[in-house]
Amino acid sequence: MLKRRTVLQGALAGAVLSGCSTGTPVGAPSVDPGTLPLEVAAGADYGGFAASAYRKKYPNAVLKPVVVSQLRDGVLPRFQAGSPPDVVLNAGAKPLDVGRLVAQGQVADLSSLLELRDGLLPGMLETGRYDGVQRTVNYVVNVYGLWYSAALFQRFGWDVPRTWPELLALGTKMKAAGLGSVVHPGANPYYMLELVLTLAAKTGGHEVLKRIDNLEDGAWQDTSVTRAIAAVAELVKRGLLAPGSAKYDHLAAQKRFLAGKAGVLPCGNWLENEMKPLIPENFALTMFGVPPLDGSAALPRGLHVATTAPYLVAEQAKNKAGGLEYLRAALSKEVAAQVTAEANLLTIVRGAADGLELSTALRSARDLLTVAGDQSVGWYFDSWYPTFAATAAGITGQLLAGGVSASDWMLRIQAAADALKQDSGVTKYHRE
């Protein structure tokens, strides 16, 4: 749940695919990749959308994208046997462990694609870098925030809160109206840890999260983190968490919200795709960003954005050059627009969703992303150190259930981070 899931397929512009109109594009293949077959294994249907653009540039190419929803079962053995697909879109229920493949030398260097960065949203390539080398291009953007029903807010005359105190005041109004204010999945407490980290970054800036990722001493006791967890603890103290939240999994919490039993739900923008059959007509599902504590926020437009669905090219690919060209196709605005139009997903391609007819949900996420600009925030410790991330989430769940104080929350997570830092058996990563 942290990271999830043909109108425009006609004439595709070739500018992004072809590079400059004169001279040889950076990273251009030394042999014509269209003379070799290209194998694409995609964990989702949209992984094949770039095929038309690729064939347009290489009319004689032999290319057939194959959807493999469980890549770990269907594709990993081929990496181990030395005969991997050329391109993999690592999405689906059982994705590959990319970090392990990188460590094994199985993933090609994609640095030649960096010439395209100006056409991408700022900062969106960072997740795919391993020890400073671009190994993947994480294609789909997940925007995190707080969901509400615009129709419900209109009926009660409620305004979207602009600061944390306004959110608390709104929660009190919701409670008085007989609604649970904030419903969350207590069985999946990472959702609320996400909210804490976002609030801390908005308060103290990008460096707060970099210190956490880099396991710096005292990172979890930073003043911005202290203020953020104290603010979230106020939801507990004021009884603004919807009754039953501690026992809900993510689906139960989302169903409760869509049934009109709670006013606000923290979640990413996959919510609409995941729950589409249960969204009431005229619900006007809409997202707003986590509001800052006050007017002194370092990143007032700060928005948690996480990229997922990484594209990679196999180091042992039979057509590595073709794999790079396929990624160029996927990163064209036309193909990215098709992904948004047909799969209801946002991509890392700048402006690809502009001019499309979007639902209120996806439009609100797109608009938040646009406004955030270079104030989008993110962290990597959850993918680098998943066991530690689960520990931090579990301690957050205990706080929300009333079993841990805010000060104990910081001490316990900091102690877990310190233990991780000292554990020589865990490979450590560094964020610049």
Secondary structure, DSSP 8 states (H G I E B T S, - for coil): --S---TT-SS---HHHH--SSS--TT--SS-GGGS-B-EEESSGGGGTTHHHHHHHSTT--B--EE-S-HHHHTHHHHHHT---SEEE--SSS---HHHHHHTT-B---GGGGGGGGGB-TTTTGGGEETTEE--EEEEEEEEEEEEEHHHHHHHT----SSHHHHHHHHHHHHHTT-EEE---TTSTHHHHHHHHHHHHHHH-HHHHHHHHTT-TTGGG-HHHHHHHHHHHHHHHTT-B-TTGGG--HHHHHHHHHTTSEEEEEEETTHHHHHGGGS-TT--EEEE----SSTT-S-TT-EEEEEEEEEEEBTT-TTHHHHHHHHHHHTSHHHHHHHHHHH--EESBTTTTTTS---HHHHHHHHHHHHHGGGEE---HHHH-HHHHHHHHHHHHHHHTTSS-HHHHHHHHHHHHHHHHH-TTS------
